[in-house]
Amino acid sequence: MKNKSPKQIAALICIALLVLLYLATLISAVFAFPGWERMFGGCLVATIALPILLWIYIQIYARVKEQKELANELKEDMKE
């Protein structure tokens, strides 16, 4: 099995968390226990926020990686 990139690992973690959030949302919608309204609302907000945060992470990771590669190229050019 090949090594997974940090983006792939983050995506897999996001998928697992979304599945857990969907399950928690379903449970809070079906069973009326104390505080179910807050849990249901929190799960819905997290369902929207989690993919957005993952997208932001991937964008930041790509930019940092690009800057590191550029810095390495500049260092190699200066050595020559």
mmCIF file of the N, C-alpha and C atoms, coordinates in Angstrom:
data_MODEL
# 
_entry.id   MODEL 
# 
loop_
_atom_site.group_PDB 
_atom_site.id 
_atom_site.type_symbol 
_atom_site.label_atom_id 
_atom_site.label_alt_id 
_atom_site.label_comp_id 
_atom_site.label_asym_id 
_atom_site.label_entity_id 
_atom_site.label_seq_id 
_atom_site.pdbx_PDB_ins_code 
_atom_site.Cartn_x 
_atom_site.Cartn_y 
_atom_site.Cartn_z 
_atom_site.occupancy 
_atom_site.B_iso_or_equiv 
_atom_site.pdbx_formal_charge 
_atom_site.auth_seq_id 
_atom_site.auth_comp_id 
_atom_site.auth_asym_id 
_atom_site.auth_atom_id 
_atom_site.pdbx_PDB_model_num 
ATOM 1   N N  . MET A 1 1  ? 0.843   -1.181 0.000  1.00 0.00 ? 1  MET A N  1 
ATOM 2   C CA . MET A 1 1  ? 0.000   0.000  0.000  1.00 0.00 ? 1  MET A CA 1 
ATOM 3   C C  . MET A 1 1  ? 0.887   1.242  0.000  1.00 0.00 ? 1  MET A C  1 
ATOM 4   N N  . LYS A 1 2  ? 0.601   2.160  -0.894 1.00 0.00 ? 2  LYS A N  1 
ATOM 5   C CA . LYS A 1 2  ? 1.441   3.343  -0.983 1.00 0.00 ? 2  LYS A CA 1 
ATOM 6   C C  . LYS A 1 2  ? 1.130   4.314  0.153  1.00 0.00 ? 2  LYS A C  1 
ATOM 7   N N  . ASN A 1 3  ? 2.097   5.174  0.436  1.00 0.00 ? 3  ASN A N  1 
ATOM 8   C CA . ASN A 1 3  ? 1.903   6.166  1.490  1.00 0.00 ? 3  ASN A CA 1 
ATOM 9   C C  . ASN A 1 3  ? 0.853   7.176  1.068  1.00 0.00 ? 3  ASN A C  1 
ATOM 10  N N  . LYS A 1 4  ? 0.061   7.581  2.025  1.00 0.00 ? 4  LYS A N  1 
ATOM 11  C CA . LYS A 1 4  ? -0.986  8.561  1.752  1.00 0.00 ? 4  LYS A CA 1 
ATOM 12  C C  . LYS A 1 4  ? -0.444  9.953  2.023  1.00 0.00 ? 4  LYS A C  1 
ATOM 13  N N  . SER A 1 5  ? -0.869  10.901 1.209  1.00 0.00 ? 5  SER A N  1 
ATOM 14  C CA . SER A 1 5  ? -0.441  12.280 1.394  1.00 0.00 ? 5  SER A CA 1 
ATOM 15  C C  . SER A 1 5  ? -1.227  12.891 2.557  1.00 0.00 ? 5  SER A C  1 
ATOM 16  N N  . PRO A 1 6  ? -0.726  13.975 3.128  1.00 0.00 ? 6  PRO A N  1 
ATOM 17  C CA . PRO A 1 6  ? -1.464  14.634 4.210  1.00 0.00 ? 6  PRO A CA 1 
ATOM 18  C C  . PRO A 1 6  ? -2.871  15.070 3.791  1.00 0.00 ? 6  PRO A C  1 
ATOM 19  N N  . LYS A 1 7  ? -3.040  15.448 2.525  1.00 0.00 ? 7  LYS A N  1 
ATOM 20  C CA . LYS A 1 7  ? -4.374  15.830 2.050  1.00 0.00 ? 7  LYS A CA 1 
ATOM 21  C C  . LYS A 1 7  ? -5.322  14.634 2.072  1.00 0.00 ? 7  LYS A C  1 
ATOM 22  N N  . GLN A 1 8  ? -4.818  13.464 1.674  1.00 0.00 ? 8  GLN A N  1 
ATOM 23  C CA . GLN A 1 8  ? -5.657  12.269 1.673  1.00 0.00 ? 8  GLN A CA 1 
ATOM 24  C C  . GLN A 1 8  ? -6.018  11.858 3.092  1.00 0.00 ? 8  GLN A C  1 
ATOM 25  N N  . ILE A 1 9  ? -5.068  11.959 4.001  1.00 0.00 ? 9  ILE A N  1 
ATOM 26  C CA . ILE A 1 9  ? -5.322  11.615 5.397  1.00 0.00 ? 9  ILE A CA 1 
ATOM 27  C C  . ILE A 1 9  ? -6.370  12.559 5.979  1.00 0.00 ? 9  ILE A C  1 
ATOM 28  N N  . ALA A 1 10 ? -6.238  13.861 5.708  1.00 0.00 ? 10 ALA A N  1 
ATOM 29  C CA . ALA A 1 10 ? -7.210  14.834 6.204  1.00 0.00 ? 10 ALA A CA 1 
ATOM 30  C C  . ALA A 1 10 ? -8.597  14.551 5.630  1.00 0.00 ? 10 ALA A C  1 
ATOM 31  N N  . ALA A 1 11 ? -8.666  14.180 4.356  1.00 0.00 ? 11 ALA A N  1 
ATOM 32  C CA . ALA A 1 11 ? -9.955  13.871 3.730  1.00 0.00 ? 11 ALA A CA 1 
ATOM 33  C C  . ALA A 1 11 ? -10.587 12.634 4.365  1.00 0.00 ? 11 ALA A C  1 
ATOM 34  N N  . LEU A 1 12 ? -9.796  11.619 4.640  1.00 0.00 ? 12 LEU A N  1 
ATOM 35  C CA . LEU A 1 12 ? -10.328 10.413 5.281  1.00 0.00 ? 12 LEU A CA 1 
ATOM 36  C C  . LEU A 1 12 ? -10.831 10.708 6.689  1.00 0.00 ? 12 LEU A C  1 
ATOM 37  N N  . ILE A 1 13 ? -10.104 11.529 7.427  1.00 0.00 ? 13 ILE A N  1 
ATOM 38  C CA . ILE A 1 13 ? -10.543 11.916 8.769  1.00 0.00 ? 13 ILE A CA 1 
ATOM 39  C C  . ILE A 1 13 ? -11.843 12.705 8.683  1.00 0.00 ? 13 ILE A C  1 
ATOM 40  N N  . CYS A 1 14 ? -11.931 13.597 7.705  1.00 0.00 ? 14 CYS A N  1 
ATOM 41  C CA . CYS A 1 14 ? -13.146 14.389 7.504  1.00 0.00 ? 14 CYS A CA 1 
ATOM 42  C C  . CYS A 1 14 ? -14.336 13.491 7.177  1.00 0.00 ? 14 CYS A C  1 
ATOM 43  N N  . ILE A 1 15 ? -14.131 12.505 6.345  1.00 0.00 ? 15 ILE A N  1 
ATOM 44  C CA . ILE A 1 15 ? -15.209 11.581 5.994  1.00 0.00 ? 15 ILE A CA 1 
ATOM 45  C C  . ILE A 1 15 ? -15.686 10.827 7.229  1.00 0.00 ? 15 ILE A C  1 
ATOM 46  N N  . ALA A 1 16 ? -14.743 10.338 8.031  1.00 0.00 ? 16 ALA A N  1 
ATOM 47  C CA . ALA A 1 16 ? -15.112 9.613  9.252  1.00 0.00 ? 16 ALA A CA 1 
ATOM 48  C C  . ALA A 1 16 ? -15.879 10.518 10.210 1.00 0.00 ? 16 ALA A C  1 
ATOM 49  N N  . LEU A 1 17 ? -15.422 11.758 10.369 1.00 0.00 ? 17 LEU A N  1 
ATOM 50  C CA . LEU A 1 17 ? -16.116 12.689 11.260 1.00 0.00 ? 17 LEU A CA 1 
ATOM 51  C C  . LEU A 1 17 ? -17.510 13.023 10.737 1.00 0.00 ? 17 LEU A C  1 
ATOM 52  N N  . LEU A 1 18 ? -17.654 13.176 9.419  1.00 0.00 ? 18 LEU A N  1 
ATOM 53  C CA . LEU A 1 18 ? -18.969 13.452 8.854  1.00 0.00 ? 18 LEU A CA 1 
ATOM 54  C C  . LEU A 1 18 ? -19.929 12.286 9.078  1.00 0.00 ? 18 LEU A C  1 
ATOM 55  N N  . VAL A 1 19 ? -19.447 11.078 8.939  1.00 0.00 ? 19 VAL A N  1 
ATOM 56  C CA . VAL A 1 19 ? -20.295 9.910  9.192  1.00 0.00 ? 19 VAL A CA 1 
ATOM 57  C C  . VAL A 1 19 ? -20.752 9.914  10.650 1.00 0.00 ? 19 VAL A C  1 
ATOM 58  N N  . LEU A 1 20 ? -19.831 10.193 11.572 1.00 0.00 ? 20 LEU A N  1 
ATOM 59  C CA . LEU A 1 20 ? -20.197 10.257 12.984 1.00 0.00 ? 20 LEU A CA 1 
ATOM 60  C C  . LEU A 1 20 ? -21.184 11.396 13.253 1.00 0.00 ? 20 LEU A C  1 
ATOM 61  N N  . LEU A 1 21 ? -20.985 12.526 12.588 1.00 0.00 ? 21 LEU A N  1 
ATOM 62  C CA . LEU A 1 21 ? -21.918 13.644 12.755 1.00 0.00 ? 21 LEU A CA 1 
ATOM 63  C C  . LEU A 1 21 ? -23.306 13.283 12.232 1.00 0.00 ? 21 LEU A C  1 
ATOM 64  N N  . TYR A 1 22 ? -23.385 12.616 11.095 1.00 0.00 ? 22 TYR A N  1 
ATOM 65  C CA . TYR A 1 22 ? -24.682 12.208 10.554 1.00 0.00 ? 22 TYR A CA 1 
ATOM 66  C C  . TYR A 1 22 ? -25.375 11.244 11.507 1.00 0.00 ? 22 TYR A C  1 
ATOM 67  N N  . LEU A 1 23 ? -24.609 10.334 12.081 1.00 0.00 ? 23 LEU A N  1 
ATOM 68  C CA . LEU A 1 23 ? -25.171 9.390  13.036 1.00 0.00 ? 23 LEU A CA 1 
ATOM 69  C C  . LEU A 1 23 ? -25.665 10.116 14.285 1.00 0.00 ? 23 LEU A C  1 
ATOM 70  N N  . ALA A 1 24 ? -24.869 11.046 14.797 1.00 0.00 ? 24 ALA A N  1 
ATOM 71  C CA . ALA A 1 24 ? -25.277 11.818 15.980 1.00 0.00 ? 24 ALA A CA 1 
ATOM 72  C C  . ALA A 1 24 ? -26.501 12.674 15.672 1.00 0.00 ? 24 ALA A C  1 
ATOM 73  N N  . THR A 1 25 ? -26.563 13.245 14.463 1.00 0.00 ? 25 THR A N  1 
ATOM 74  C CA . THR A 1 25 ? -27.728 14.046 14.068 1.00 0.00 ? 25 THR A CA 1 
ATOM 75  C C  . THR A 1 25 ? -28.976 13.173 14.013 1.00 0.00 ? 25 THR A C  1 
ATOM 76  N N  . LEU A 1 26 ? -28.843 11.998 13.449 1.00 0.00 ? 26 LEU A N  1 
ATOM 77  C CA . LEU A 1 26 ? -29.976 11.074 13.371 1.00 0.00 ? 26 LEU A CA 1 
ATOM 78  C C  . LEU A 1 26 ? -30.449 10.673 14.766 1.00 0.00 ? 26 LEU A C  1 
ATOM 79  N N  . ILE A 1 27 ? -29.511 10.333 15.629 1.00 0.00 ? 27 ILE A N  1 
ATOM 80  C CA . ILE A 1 27 ? -29.860 9.926  16.988 1.00 0.00 ? 27 ILE A CA 1 
ATOM 81  C C  . ILE A 1 27 ? -30.549 11.067 17.737 1.00 0.00 ? 27 ILE A C  1 
ATOM 82  N N  . SER A 1 28 ? -30.010 12.283 17.602 1.00 0.00 ? 28 SER A N  1 
ATOM 83  C CA . SER A 1 28 ? -30.611 13.410 18.318 1.00 0.00 ? 28 SER A CA 1 
ATOM 84  C C  . SER A 1 28 ? -31.984 13.774 17.736 1.00 0.00 ? 28 SER A C  1 
ATOM 85  N N  . ALA A 1 29 ? -32.206 13.494 16.460 1.00 0.00 ? 29 ALA A N  1 
ATOM 86  C CA . ALA A 1 29 ? -33.504 13.778 15.858 1.00 0.00 ? 29 ALA A CA 1 
ATOM 87  C C  . ALA A 1 29 ? -34.550 12.736 16.236 1.00 0.00 ? 29 ALA A C  1 
ATOM 88  N N  . VAL A 1 30 ? -34.131 11.499 16.403 1.00 0.00 ? 30 VAL A N  1 
ATOM 89  C CA . VAL A 1 30 ? -35.070 10.415 16.685 1.00 0.00 ? 30 VAL A CA 1 
ATOM 90  C C  . VAL A 1 30 ? -35.425 10.347 18.164 1.00 0.00 ? 30 VAL A C  1 
ATOM 91  N N  . PHE A 1 31 ? -34.422 10.450 19.030 1.00 0.00 ? 31 PHE A N  1 
ATOM 92  C CA . PHE A 1 31 ? -34.648 10.312 20.461 1.00 0.00 ? 31 PHE A CA 1 
ATOM 93  C C  . PHE A 1 31 ? -34.707 11.685 21.119 1.00 0.00 ? 31 PHE A C  1 
ATOM 94  N N  . ALA A 1 32 ? -35.744 11.882 21.908 1.00 0.00 ? 32 ALA A N  1 
ATOM 95  C CA . ALA A 1 32 ? -35.896 13.159 22.612 1.00 0.00 ? 32 ALA A CA 1 
ATOM 96  C C  . ALA A 1 32 ? -35.288 13.012 24.009 1.00 0.00 ? 32 ALA A C  1 
ATOM 97  N N  . PHE A 1 33 ? -34.061 13.463 24.145 1.00 0.00 ? 33 PHE A N  1 
ATOM 98  C CA . PHE A 1 33 ? -33.406 13.455 25.453 1.00 0.00 ? 33 PHE A CA 1 
ATOM 99  C C  . PHE A 1 33 ? -33.053 14.897 25.810 1.00 0.00 ? 33 PHE A C  1 
ATOM 100 N N  . PRO A 1 34 ? -32.750 15.156 27.066 1.00 0.00 ? 34 PRO A N  1 
ATOM 101 C CA . PRO A 1 34 ? -32.453 16.543 27.453 1.00 0.00 ? 34 PRO A CA 1 
ATOM 102 C C  . PRO A 1 34 ? -31.279 17.106 26.654 1.00 0.00 ? 34 PRO A C  1 
ATOM 103 N N  . GLY A 1 35 ? -31.497 18.268 26.073 1.00 0.00 ? 35 GLY A N  1 
ATOM 104 C CA . GLY A 1 35 ? -30.449 18.927 25.313 1.00 0.00 ? 35 GLY A CA 1 
ATOM 105 C C  . GLY A 1 35 ? -30.336 18.470 23.867 1.00 0.00 ? 35 GLY A C  1 
ATOM 106 N N  . TRP A 1 36 ? -31.308 17.748 23.373 1.00 0.00 ? 36 TRP A N  1 
ATOM 107 C CA . TRP A 1 36 ? -31.215 17.221 21.999 1.00 0.00 ? 36 TRP A CA 1 
ATOM 108 C C  . TRP A 1 36 ? -31.238 18.333 20.963 1.00 0.00 ? 36 TRP A C  1 
ATOM 109 N N  . GLU A 1 37 ? -31.926 19.464 21.295 1.00 0.00 ? 37 GLU A N  1 
ATOM 110 C CA . GLU A 1 37 ? -31.998 20.561 20.331 1.00 0.00 ? 37 GLU A CA 1 
ATOM 111 C C  . GLU A 1 37 ? -30.614 21.146 20.067 1.00 0.00 ? 37 GLU A C  1 
ATOM 112 N N  . ARG A 1 38 ? -29.844 21.338 21.136 1.00 0.00 ? 38 ARG A N  1 
ATOM 113 C CA . ARG A 1 38 ? -28.499 21.898 20.994 1.00 0.00 ? 38 ARG A CA 1 
ATOM 114 C C  . ARG A 1 38 ? -27.578 20.930 20.248 1.00 0.00 ? 38 ARG A C  1 
ATOM 115 N N  . MET A 1 39 ? -27.703 19.643 20.560 1.00 0.00 ? 39 MET A N  1 
ATOM 116 C CA . MET A 1 39 ? -26.865 18.647 19.883 1.00 0.00 ? 39 MET A CA 1 
ATOM 117 C C  . MET A 1 39 ? -27.214 18.590 18.394 1.00 0.00 ? 39 MET A C  1 
ATOM 118 N N  . PHE A 1 40 ? -28.501 18.614 18.076 1.00 0.00 ? 40 PHE A N  1 
ATOM 119 C CA . PHE A 1 40 ? -28.937 18.577 16.682 1.00 0.00 ? 40 PHE A CA 1 
ATOM 120 C C  . PHE A 1 40 ? -28.415 19.801 15.930 1.00 0.00 ? 40 PHE A C  1 
ATOM 121 N N  . GLY A 1 41 ? -28.569 20.973 16.516 1.00 0.00 ? 41 GLY A N  1 
ATOM 122 C CA . GLY A 1 41 ? -28.088 22.199 15.882 1.00 0.00 ? 41 GLY A CA 1 
ATOM 123 C C  . GLY A 1 41 ? -26.575 22.198 15.720 1.00 0.00 ? 41 GLY A C  1 
ATOM 124 N N  . GLY A 1 42 ? -25.864 21.748 16.746 1.00 0.00 ? 42 GLY A N  1 
ATOM 125 C CA . GLY A 1 42 ? -24.403 21.677 16.670 1.00 0.00 ? 42 GLY A CA 1 
ATOM 126 C C  . GLY A 1 42 ? -23.925 20.724 15.589 1.00 0.00 ? 42 GLY A C  1 
ATOM 127 N N  . CYS A 1 43 ? -24.603 19.602 15.454 1.00 0.00 ? 43 CYS A N  1 
ATOM 128 C CA . CYS A 1 43 ? -24.246 18.631 14.411 1.00 0.00 ? 43 CYS A CA 1 
ATOM 129 C C  . CYS A 1 43 ? -24.485 19.208 13.021 1.00 0.00 ? 43 CYS A C  1 
ATOM 130 N N  . LEU A 1 44 ? -25.568 19.938 12.862 1.00 0.00 ? 44 LEU A N  1 
ATOM 131 C CA . LEU A 1 44 ? -25.844 20.534 11.553 1.00 0.00 ? 44 LEU A CA 1 
ATOM 132 C C  . LEU A 1 44 ? -24.806 21.596 11.207 1.00 0.00 ? 44 LEU A C  1 
ATOM 133 N N  . VAL A 1 45 ? -24.442 22.416 12.183 1.00 0.00 ? 45 VAL A N  1 
ATOM 134 C CA . VAL A 1 45 ? -23.417 23.438 11.940 1.00 0.00 ? 45 VAL A CA 1 
ATOM 135 C C  . VAL A 1 45 ? -22.082 22.781 11.619 1.00 0.00 ? 45 VAL A C  1 
ATOM 136 N N  . ALA A 1 46 ? -21.722 21.755 12.376 1.00 0.00 ? 46 ALA A N  1 
ATOM 137 C CA . ALA A 1 46 ? -20.454 21.060 12.141 1.00 0.00 ? 46 ALA A CA 1 
ATOM 138 C C  . ALA A 1 46 ? -20.437 20.358 10.788 1.00 0.00 ? 46 ALA A C  1 
ATOM 139 N N  . THR A 1 47 ? -21.591 19.881 10.340 1.00 0.00 ? 47 THR A N  1 
ATOM 140 C CA . THR A 1 47 ? -21.677 19.224 9.034  1.00 0.00 ? 47 THR A CA 1 
ATOM 141 C C  . THR A 1 47 ? -21.338 20.207 7.910  1.00 0.00 ? 47 THR A C  1 
ATOM 142 N N  . ILE A 1 48 ? -21.686 21.458 8.099  1.00 0.00 ? 48 ILE A N  1 
ATOM 143 C CA . ILE A 1 48 ? -21.360 22.475 7.104  1.00 0.00 ? 48 ILE A CA 1 
ATOM 144 C C  . ILE A 1 48 ? -19.930 22.975 7.293  1.00 0.00 ? 48 ILE A C  1 
ATOM 145 N N  . ALA A 1 49 ? -19.521 23.184 8.543  1.00 0.00 ? 49 ALA A N  1 
ATOM 146 C CA . ALA A 1 49 ? -18.219 23.788 8.832  1.00 0.00 ? 49 ALA A CA 1 
ATOM 147 C C  . ALA A 1 49 ? -17.051 22.842 8.556  1.00 0.00 ? 49 ALA A C  1 
ATOM 148 N N  . LEU A 1 50 ? -17.208 21.577 8.805  1.00 0.00 ? 50 LEU A N  1 
ATOM 149 C CA . LEU A 1 50 ? -16.099 20.629 8.658  1.00 0.00 ? 50 LEU A CA 1 
ATOM 150 C C  . LEU A 1 50 ? -15.540 20.572 7.232  1.00 0.00 ? 50 LEU A C  1 
ATOM 151 N N  . PRO A 1 51 ? -16.349 20.420 6.200  1.00 0.00 ? 51 PRO A N  1 
ATOM 152 C CA . PRO A 1 51 ? -15.788 20.437 4.839  1.00 0.00 ? 51 PRO A CA 1 
ATOM 153 C C  . PRO A 1 51 ? -15.147 21.776 4.477  1.00 0.00 ? 51 PRO A C  1 
ATOM 154 N N  . ILE A 1 52 ? -15.716 22.869 4.974  1.00 0.00 ? 52 ILE A N  1 
ATOM 155 C CA . ILE A 1 52 ? -15.126 24.178 4.709  1.00 0.00 ? 52 ILE A CA 1 
ATOM 156 C C  . ILE A 1 52 ? -13.745 24.272 5.354  1.00 0.00 ? 52 ILE A C  1 
ATOM 157 N N  . LEU A 1 53 ? -13.636 23.825 6.599  1.00 0.00 ? 53 LEU A N  1 
ATOM 158 C CA . LEU A 1 53 ? -12.340 23.843 7.281  1.00 0.00 ? 53 LEU A CA 1 
ATOM 159 C C  . LEU A 1 53 ? -11.331 22.929 6.585  1.00 0.00 ? 53 LEU A C  1 
ATOM 160 N N  . LEU A 1 54 ? -11.788 21.792 6.087  1.00 0.00 ? 54 LEU A N  1 
ATOM 161 C CA . LEU A 1 54 ? -10.893 20.892 5.349  1.00 0.00 ? 54 LEU A CA 1 
ATOM 162 C C  . LEU A 1 54 ? -10.390 21.576 4.081  1.00 0.00 ? 54 LEU A C  1 
ATOM 163 N N  . TRP A 1 55 ? -11.282 22.263 3.358  1.00 0.00 ? 55 TRP A N  1 
ATOM 164 C CA . TRP A 1 55 ? -10.883 22.965 2.154  1.00 0.00 ? 55 TRP A CA 1 
ATOM 165 C C  . TRP A 1 55 ? -9.844  24.035 2.478  1.00 0.00 ? 55 TRP A C  1 
ATOM 166 N N  . ILE A 1 56 ? -10.057 24.779 3.564  1.00 0.00 ? 56 ILE A N  1 
ATOM 167 C CA . ILE A 1 56 ? -9.094  25.804 3.985  1.00 0.00 ? 56 ILE A CA 1 
ATOM 168 C C  . ILE A 1 56 ? -7.750  25.158 4.309  1.00 0.00 ? 56 ILE A C  1 
ATOM 169 N N  . TYR A 1 57 ? -7.770  24.028 5.033  1.00 0.00 ? 57 TYR A N  1 
ATOM 170 C CA . TYR A 1 57 ? -6.530  23.324 5.372  1.00 0.00 ? 57 TYR A CA 1 
ATOM 171 C C  . TYR A 1 57 ? -5.784  22.911 4.107  1.00 0.00 ? 57 TYR A C  1 
ATOM 172 N N  . ILE A 1 58 ? -6.499  22.365 3.146  1.00 0.00 ? 58 ILE A N  1 
ATOM 173 C CA . ILE A 1 58 ? -5.856  21.906 1.914  1.00 0.00 ? 58 ILE A CA 1 
ATOM 174 C C  . ILE A 1 58 ? -5.244  23.078 1.154  1.00 0.00 ? 58 ILE A C  1 
ATOM 175 N N  . GLN A 1 59 ? -5.942  24.203 1.111  1.00 0.00 ? 59 GLN A N  1 
ATOM 176 C CA . GLN A 1 59 ? -5.413  25.387 0.429  1.00 0.00 ? 59 GLN A CA 1 
ATOM 177 C C  . GLN A 1 59 ? -4.148  25.905 1.117  1.00 0.00 ? 59 GLN A C  1 
ATOM 178 N N  . ILE A 1 60 ? -4.175  25.968 2.436  1.00 0.00 ? 60 ILE A N  1 
ATOM 179 C CA . ILE A 1 60 ? -2.997  26.435 3.187  1.00 0.00 ? 60 ILE A CA 1 
ATOM 180 C C  . ILE A 1 60 ? -1.843  25.466 3.003  1.00 0.00 ? 60 ILE A C  1 
ATOM 181 N N  . TYR A 1 61 ? -2.125  24.169 3.065  1.00 0.00 ? 61 TYR A N  1 
ATOM 182 C CA . TYR A 1 61 ? -1.085  23.159 2.886  1.00 0.00 ? 61 TYR A CA 1 
ATOM 183 C C  . TYR A 1 61 ? -0.428  23.290 1.509  1.00 0.00 ? 61 TYR A C  1 
ATOM 184 N N  . ALA A 1 62 ? -1.244  23.491 0.485  1.00 0.00 ? 62 ALA A N  1 
ATOM 185 C CA . ALA A 1 62 ? -0.703  23.609 -0.872 1.00 0.00 ? 62 ALA A CA 1 
ATOM 186 C C  . ALA A 1 62 ? 0.193   24.837 -0.996 1.00 0.00 ? 62 ALA A C  1 
ATOM 187 N N  . ARG A 1 63 ? -0.215  25.942 -0.404 1.00 0.00 ? 63 ARG A N  1 
ATOM 188 C CA . ARG A 1 63 ? 0.596   27.156 -0.480 1.00 0.00 ? 63 ARG A CA 1 
ATOM 189 C C  . ARG A 1 63 ? 1.899   27.022 0.293  1.00 0.00 ? 63 ARG A C  1 
ATOM 190 N N  . VAL A 1 64 ? 1.845   26.419 1.467  1.00 0.00 ? 64 VAL A N  1 
ATOM 191 C CA . VAL A 1 64 ? 3.065   26.228 2.264  1.00 0.00 ? 64 VAL A CA 1 
ATOM 192 C C  . VAL A 1 64 ? 4.017   25.296 1.533  1.00 0.00 ? 64 VAL A C  1 
ATOM 193 N N  . LYS A 1 65 ? 3.486   24.228 0.976  1.00 0.00 ? 65 LYS A N  1 
ATOM 194 C CA . LYS A 1 65 ? 4.316   23.279 0.230  1.00 0.00 ? 65 LYS A CA 1 
ATOM 195 C C  . LYS A 1 65 ? 4.959   23.960 -0.979 1.00 0.00 ? 65 LYS A C  1 
ATOM 196 N N  . GLU A 1 66 ? 4.174   24.781 -1.678 1.00 0.00 ? 66 GLU A N  1 
ATOM 197 C CA . GLU A 1 66 ? 4.682   25.502 -2.844 1.00 0.00 ? 66 GLU A CA 1 
ATOM 198 C C  . GLU A 1 66 ? 5.796   26.472 -2.440 1.00 0.00 ? 66 GLU A C  1 
ATOM 199 N N  . GLN A 1 67 ? 5.623   27.156 -1.316 1.00 0.00 ? 67 GLN A N  1 
ATOM 200 C CA . GLN A 1 67 ? 6.644   28.097 -0.845 1.00 0.00 ? 67 GLN A CA 1 
ATOM 201 C C  . GLN A 1 67 ? 7.921   27.368 -0.441 1.00 0.00 ? 67 GLN A C  1 
ATOM 202 N N  . LYS A 1 68 ? 7.787   26.193 0.191  1.00 0.00 ? 68 LYS A N  1 
ATOM 203 C CA . LYS A 1 68 ? 8.963   25.416 0.568  1.00 0.00 ? 68 LYS A CA 1 
ATOM 204 C C  . LYS A 1 68 ? 9.734   24.964 -0.665 1.00 0.00 ? 68 LYS A C  1 
ATOM 205 N N  . GLU A 1 69 ? 9.002   24.508 -1.674 1.00 0.00 ? 69 GLU A N  1 
ATOM 206 C CA . GLU A 1 69 ? 9.664   24.066 -2.902 1.00 0.00 ? 69 GLU A CA 1 
ATOM 207 C C  . GLU A 1 69 ? 10.368  25.229 -3.583 1.00 0.00 ? 69 GLU A C  1 
ATOM 208 N N  . LEU A 1 70 ? 9.751   26.389 -3.587 1.00 0.00 ? 70 LEU A N  1 
ATOM 209 C CA . LEU A 1 70 ? 10.356  27.575 -4.173 1.00 0.00 ? 70 LEU A CA 1 
ATOM 210 C C  . LEU A 1 70 ? 11.606  27.984 -3.405 1.00 0.00 ? 70 LEU A C  1 
ATOM 211 N N  . ALA A 1 71 ? 11.537  27.914 -2.075 1.00 0.00 ? 71 ALA A N  1 
ATOM 212 C CA . ALA A 1 71 ? 12.697  28.252 -1.249 1.00 0.00 ? 71 ALA A CA 1 
ATOM 213 C C  . ALA A 1 71 ? 13.834  27.268 -1.498 1.00 0.00 ? 71 ALA A C  1 
ATOM 214 N N  . ASN A 1 72 ? 13.529  26.001 -1.640 1.00 0.00 ? 72 ASN A N  1 
ATOM 215 C CA . ASN A 1 72 ? 14.558  25.000 -1.925 1.00 0.00 ? 72 ASN A CA 1 
ATOM 216 C C  . ASN A 1 72 ? 15.209  25.244 -3.277 1.00 0.00 ? 72 ASN A C  1 
ATOM 217 N N  . GLU A 1 73 ? 14.404  25.615 -4.269 1.00 0.00 ? 73 GLU A N  1 
ATOM 218 C CA . GLU A 1 73 ? 14.950  25.921 -5.590 1.00 0.00 ? 73 GLU A CA 1 
ATOM 219 C C  . GLU A 1 73 ? 15.879  27.130 -5.523 1.00 0.00 ? 73 GLU A C  1 
ATOM 220 N N  . LEU A 1 74 ? 15.493  28.149 -4.766 1.00 0.00 ? 74 LEU A N  1 
ATOM 221 C CA . LEU A 1 74 ? 16.334  29.335 -4.628 1.00 0.00 ? 74 LEU A CA 1 
ATOM 222 C C  . LEU A 1 74 ? 17.647  29.000 -3.933 1.00 0.00 ? 74 LEU A C  1 
ATOM 223 N N  . LYS A 1 75 ? 17.597  28.138 -2.919 1.00 0.00 ? 75 LYS A N  1 
ATOM 224 C CA . LYS A 1 75 ? 18.822  27.744 -2.224 1.00 0.00 ? 75 LYS A CA 1 
ATOM 225 C C  . LYS A 1 75 ? 19.759  26.998 -3.168 1.00 0.00 ? 75 LYS A C  1 
ATOM 226 N N  . GLU A 1 76 ? 19.181  26.114 -3.982 1.00 0.00 ? 76 GLU A N  1 
ATOM 227 C CA . GLU A 1 76 ? 20.014  25.357 -4.933 1.00 0.00 ? 76 GLU A CA 1 
ATOM 228 C C  . GLU A 1 76 ? 20.614  26.281 -5.981 1.00 0.00 ? 76 GLU A C  1 
ATOM 229 N N  . ASP A 1 77 ? 19.853  27.270 -6.423 1.00 0.00 ? 77 ASP A N  1 
ATOM 230 C CA . ASP A 1 77 ? 20.366  28.230 -7.415 1.00 0.00 ? 77 ASP A CA 1 
ATOM 231 C C  . ASP A 1 77 ? 21.487  29.078 -6.815 1.00 0.00 ? 77 ASP A C  1 
ATOM 232 N N  . MET A 1 78 ? 21.386  29.405 -5.563 1.00 0.00 ? 78 MET A N  1 
ATOM 233 C CA . MET A 1 78 ? 22.408  30.236 -4.931 1.00 0.00 ? 78 MET A CA 1 
ATOM 234 C C  . MET A 1 78 ? 23.702  29.448 -4.700 1.00 0.00 ? 78 MET A C  1 
ATOM 235 N N  . LYS A 1 79 ? 23.596  28.122 -4.536 1.00 0.00 ? 79 LYS A N  1 
ATOM 236 C CA . LYS A 1 79 ? 24.779  27.296 -4.345 1.00 0.00 ? 79 LYS A CA 1 
ATOM 237 C C  . LYS A 1 79 ? 25.591  27.196 -5.626 1.00 0.00 ? 79 LYS A C  1 
ATOM 238 N N  . GLU A 1 80 ? 24.935  27.303 -6.746 1.00 0.00 ? 80 GLU A N  1 
ATOM 239 C CA . GLU A 1 80 ? 25.633  27.140 -8.033 1.00 0.00 ? 80 GLU A CA 1 
ATOM 240 C C  . GLU A 1 80 ? 26.430  28.331 -8.406 1.00 0.00 ? 80 GLU A C  1 
# 
